[in-house]
């Protein structure tokens, strides 16, 4: 039986995914959607769908949001869902050198030079280094799985393989009127009009998400697999204003392509990690990571880090308390880390790094990393 379901989420309209900025029509009258949505946004929509589809609106079998027995993976971006190309965040260690505009060079992990021993002890024994210093331009965007494997194997990439956000979506501004929902009338106080920049995906673009059985009982997981086998397409409410989307199982070609990640083998006390989704990291010296669904989490410290640019805060609304959730710091997707553990790490395939792993945060791909010799 498969341990992971891959699903496509396709838009039926524009989408709205709120970022960390406050928004009130009386306080400026403008809201900006972000894209892609944070993992918790997609996980919450899918948990709601599963609760209604399998349990008539009961969520007792799904645990709480932070202790979900299902682990959610993604979202990633897919182009042409019926013959898909999967895109992942470009690794943050890619740079465009000033003298090679068509190339994408990598930062090199190195040990601190010997003379550092005479100086105050650095917080890490490893650093990322480049001969181009501050003259190179960071490359941000999205790359295909094929280009990821080239990066993984140390091959040189062309900067032309980086896809920009504008290749996948555009913003669409729409006006709104502030309403008093209890009386269904225009709100009598403050500004009545506001504008929202929604996200409209380009034709042939969708989101890809995975559902991993994790610790869910096999009998319950089988019900979910059977549901998607017998339901060619379903509707899903996603993001702000519960905008409509279509949900269906991804083609087998996606499953085969993503299964290649499970062939990555790590057995070391130092390893590199590349974040497919943002990670919640509160303490860089004690970062939890999960190798398997039934394994207790281990801890490691960050030796070196190349942080991707982008939003860095997880926010949300707690409908039980009717209050905002506390903000959490995030390492953005695409960030590249070097971790050092107290004991050898042994694992195959994906890892979950940081807090809130079942909600899709900290989905990471490991790659073998040996501490280099000093330069």
N, C-alpha and C positions, 0 to 999 in steps of 0.2 A: 504494500500500500504506500502511496506517495506521502511523504512527510511535509510537502510544501505545495500549496496551491498558488498559481500565478493568475492574477486577474487584471483585466483592462478596465480603466475608467475613462469613458469618453464623454465629452460635454454635450449637453442639449441646449445650452445657453451660455452666456458669460458666467464667470466665476468671481467670487470675492473672498480673498484670504487675507485677513487682517494682520498687520504687523504689530510691533510693540508700541506704536504711537497712539496716544489717546485720540478719540474722535467723538465730537459732539457737534451737531449742526449749529449750536449757539456759540461755538468756540472756533470758528474759522470756516466751518461748512465744507470741508474737503477731506476725503479719505482715499488712500492709495492701497490697492491690492498688491500683495507680493506673489511671487511664483518662483519655484514650485511651492505648494503648501508645506507647512511643517508636518513631520511624521504624525504627531498626535492628532492633527486635524483629520487626516485620512483614517487613522486607526479608530478614532471616535465615530466617524461616519459608518465604518464597516462593523464596528461592535453594535451600533444601533440596528443596522440592517440584519445582522445575524440574530440578535435578540428577537426581532419581529418575525424573521423568516423561519426560525427553528423553534422558538419558545413562546410565541404569541405575546411578545412584548415583555417577557420576563428576562432579567439579566443575571439571575442568581448563578447560573452555570458558567458565566463569563468572568466572575470575580470583579474586583474593582479595576479602574483604569490602570493603576500602577502595579497591580498584581495579576494581570491578565494571564490565563493559561495558554493563550495563543500569542505568538510573537509575530508582529507585523513588520514587514520589510519594505522599505521604500518611502516615498514614491520615486520612481525614475521616469524618464521621458521616453516615449516610443513614437517612432515615425512610421507611418503606413502600417497600422495594426494587423492587417491580414497577411502581410509579408514583412514582418517587423524588423526595424533596426533599433536597437536599444542604446540609449545615450546615458552616460554617467558623468558626474562632475569631473572636470579636468583636474588632475593632481596639482596641488599648489606649488610643487617644486619645479614646474615648467616655466621657463623664461624665454623671451625673445631677445637674443643678443643684438647689440647695435650694429654689428658688422655682418649679420646674417639674418636679414629680415624674414626670410622664408623658412627658418629653422626654429625648433623649440629645444633648447638645451635644458639639462637638469641640474639642479643643485646637487652637490656631492656631500654625503655624510662623511665627516672626518673626525678623528680624535683631536683634542686640543694639543697644540704644539708643546714640546718639552719645557720651554721657558715658562709656561703657565704654572709649573710646579713651584716656581719661586714667588709667584703672586698669590693673592688670596684665592682660595679654592673656588673654582667656578661651580655654579649650581648643577652643571651637567658635564659629563666627560666627553660628550659628542656635540658637534655643531654641524650645521649645513653651511657649505662654503661654495663660492663661485669665483672664477677668475674675472668675471665681469663686474663684480662688486655692485655698486648702485646704478650702473649704466644700463643694465638689462631691464626690460619691461615684463612684469608678470603677465602670464597668459591665463585668462579666466574664461570660462564657458563650459562647453560639454563636448565629450568625445565618445566615439563608438566603442563597443566592447573590443573590436579588432584592434583599435588604436591603444586601448588599455593594455592588451596583451603585449603589444610592442613596447609600451612603456615599462611593463613589468619585467620584460626581458632585457632592458637596458638599451633598446634601439633608439635611434634618433627619429624624432617626429618632425613633420612639417607643421609650421604654424597654421597652415591652411586647413588642417583637420579640426581646428577648434571651431565649434559652432556657437554662435552668439544667441542671447536670449531672444533677439528679434527674429531669429529663424523659426522659433516655436510659437510665439504669441505676440499679440499687440495689445495695447491698452485702449479701452473704449470708455470715454467719459459719458456718464449719464446723470441727469439731475434727479433729485428726489425732494419730497415734501415731508417734513418732520410731522409725524402723526402721534396722537395720544391713543395707543392701542386699546386701552380699556374702554374708550368711548368711540373709537374709530372716527375721530375728527382731527383737523389740523391742530397741532400743539399750540396752546394759547401763549406760551412763554418762549422767549428767545427767538433766534432766527428760524424761519420756517423752511427755507430752501437750502439744499446742500448739493454737492457734486461728489460722485464716486468714480474713481478710475478702476473699472473692472478689467479682468483678464479675458481676452477672447483668443482661444487657441486657433492656430492656423489649421487649414484643412489637412486631415491626415495625421494630426498630432493627438496623443492620448497619454494618460498616466499608467504606469505599470506598478502594481503592488503585489507583495507576496504575503501569504498567511502560512505560518509555520506551526506545526502541531505543538511544539514546545512541551508543556506538561499536561496538555488536555487529554482526558481519557480517550483511548482509541475508539470506543463505541460512539462517543460524541463527535469525534473528528470524522468518522465514517459518514455520519448524518450530513455533515457539512459538504463533504466531497460528493455525496450522492445528490445533494441539493443543486450544486452547480453543474453536475452532469445532466440533470433533468430540467434545468432552467437555462435556456440558451441566452436570454438577456433579461436583466432586471433593472429597475430604476433605483437610483440612490440619491439622497439629499446630501449635499456636500458644501461645507464652508459657510460663510456669512450669508444670511437670508435664505439658507437651505436651498440653494440653487440646484436645479435638476441635472443629473448625470445618468449615463447608462453603464451598467456593470455586466461584464461577461468574462468567461474563462479565456485566458490567453492561449494562442495556438501552441502546438507542441514544439514548434521551432524555437519559441522563446524559452521553454523549459529546457530544451537541449542546450541552448546557448549558455544559459545561466548555470547549468549543472557543471560547466567547466570550472567554475570557481571552487567547487568542492574538491578539486584535485590539488589545490595549494596545500602543501604540507609544511608545518613549522615544528621544529624541535630545538629550542635554544632558550637562553635566559635573556636574550636581546632580540627584538623583532621590530620590523617596520609595520605600520598600519596605515591604510589609506581609507578615509571616511567616505562611504557612499551617502550617508545621511548625517545631519548634525549630531553632535554628541554632547550630553550634559556632563560637564567636568567641573566639579566644585573644588577639588583639591588635586593639583597636578602631581603631588608626591604620593598620593594614595588613590590611584584611578582604578576602579573595579573593571574587570573584564570577564566575560563568560565564554568558555570554549564550547560547551555543550548544554543542551536544555536541562539536563538533570545533574549537571555538575555545580558544585558550590562555586561562587565567584572567587577569583584570585585578585590580587592587587599588584600594581606595578607603578613605577614612577616615570614621568616623561623625561627622557634624556635630551631630546631635541624635537623641535616642532617647526613646521612651516604652516602658518595659519592662512587659510583662504580668506578672502574678503567677503563681506556680505553681512546680513542680519545675524546678530549674536545673542538674541534673547528669546526664550520660550515664554509665551504668555497665553492666557486662556481665561475662560469664564467657568466658574464652578456653579453648576445649576443646582446642586444640592444645597450649598450655602448661599446661593444667589449673590455671589461676590467674585471679584477677580481672583484668579490663582496667583500665587506669588511668582514673580519672574525668576527664571533660572538662566544662568550663563550657558552659552552654547559655543562649541567649536564648530564652525561652518563645515558643510560637506565639501570634500575636496582637500581638506587639511591632511597633511602627512606627518605622522608621528614616529618617533623611535622610543620604544618602551624598554625598561630594564626591570626584570622581576628578580625576586630573591631566590627562586628556584627555576629550573628549566621549564619552559612552556611547550606543551605538545598539543597540537591540534591540526585539524584538517578543515579547509573551507572557510566559511564566514565566522566572524566573532562579533560579540556584542560588547561595546566598550562604554563605560560610564554608567550613569543612573538612567532609569526609565527605559531599559532595553526592550521590554515587551511592546512598548508603544512605537517602536521603530527607530528610536534614537540610538546613535552609536553603531549603526550597521557598518562593519569594517571588513576590509579584505586584507589579510596578512600577507607579508612577503618576507622571505628569509633575510636576516640582516646580521652580519658579523661585524663586531666593533673593529673599525679600521685601525691601521697602524698610525702613530703620530706623524705629523708632517713638520 
